[in-house]
Amino acid sequence: MKIIAVIPARYQATRFPGKLMQLLGDKTVIATTYQNVVETELFDEVFVATDSEIIFNEITSAGGNAVMTGQHDTGSDRIAAAVANIECDIIVNVQGDEPFLKTAPLRQLISVFKEDPNEEISLASLKIKLNDAQEIEDPNNVKVITDNQDFALYFSRSPIPYAREKSVHTDYFKHIGVYTFRKNALLKFASLPMRPLEVAEKIECIRYLEYGMKIKMIETNFIGVGIDVPEDLERARALLKS
């Protein structure tokens, strides 16, 4: 089983353009993410997939691997284009703006496919429990609900589930944007048109659910910083110094 990691890296992020080229210590955000993924030693190869010559040059000038792609609506579409001609079985998508992801959760994601001999699972991803009401309400935090076997039922920027019955304790989970795909599932995703729920929420993993593919969610207690807005960058810099 050949396992590779691909880091989708778009320069013109909607909420924070150019965020991947911001400095985090003495390296850019994207260079930090790339280095951390390589240092896990879990992958046969690691690539950055980007539509930006700035990001491409940032990675390749330091001896890293990068692939130029065209314009794509989602990170999954970008990765599918990047790996179409690469021989591999499993692809781990590490978001370029998640620089502090560690080895343990990546190993957990990979193990999902090693323990799935019938190849019923299309992809796996991570979730972490939310306890702060402001974080639960924040639309930048994508929430996920699962069934009793931890397969995703739905993702939303709204707080889900809605706690109408206040006497019952309800757990909320944030989706961490790290995916592990079977290559055939990823290529299938890229061939399918968006449907209204994905368009409305702007959450790409909804497309997998709308077309009947199974997403296994792994709970983690890892606390990193996803860099979506400038304030997140300051939090990441503080974490780096701690």
Helices and strands as residue ranges (DSSP letters): E 3-9, G 19-21, E 23-24, E 27-28, H 29-38, E 45-50, H 53-60, E 66-68, H 75-83, E 90-94, H 103-114, E 123-130, H 133-137, E 143-146, E 152-156, E 172-182, H 183-191, H 196-201, H 205-210, E 215-219, H 230-241
